[in-house]
Amino acid sequence: MIVLALIGKGLRYGFEMEEFARRSRMREWAKIGMSTIYKTLGQLEREGFVLVETEESDKGPRRKAYELTPTGRDLMHQLVREALRSRESVYSDRIAGLVFLPLLPRNEGQEALGETISALEGVDKDLASRADAEALDAVGSIVVQYYRDIYAAERKAMKALSGIAEEWPLAF
């Protein structure tokens, strides 16, 4: 879905998709790397979901430009609708760590919480400054705010757990 949507968004070249993933910090919410992008582009081409045109390049070897076929556009629409209907919750290793945090000795748990809260505050500040600096479109701004809200909720939960530290370690 992501590669189809990147093409649907108007990105025609693999390097543009890679640059967009880097610039938008897409890897914070999607497992997509440069090799994944190019592997998927090849698969989409073989399956007839994208058209490929080889073009001359000013800066090196010929490059491939991608465009959705009507079938590819239909598939992209279907996959986006399915993703929006997903009932899966936001996954994070931090959430798993949070659930089992009370199993740590009190001092280790408190130290880990403090470090994580500080790190999340730093990520939040970074997201806010990047959003301001990169003049995101409306959708990009909403996605950034979504993650800022998630990080705020995680910090709130961690602070609440810190408040019950005297009950650690817990036995399940």
Buried (B, 14 or more C-beta within 10 A) or exposed (E): BBBBBBBBEEBBBBEBBBEBBEEBBBEEBEEBEBEBBBEBBBEBBEEEBBBEEEEEEEEEEEBBBBBBBEEBBEBBBEBBEEEEEEEEEEEEEBEEBBEEBBEBEEEEBBEBBEEBBEEBEEBBEEBEEBBEEBEBEEEBBEBBBEBBEBBEEBBEBBEEBBEEBEEBEEEE
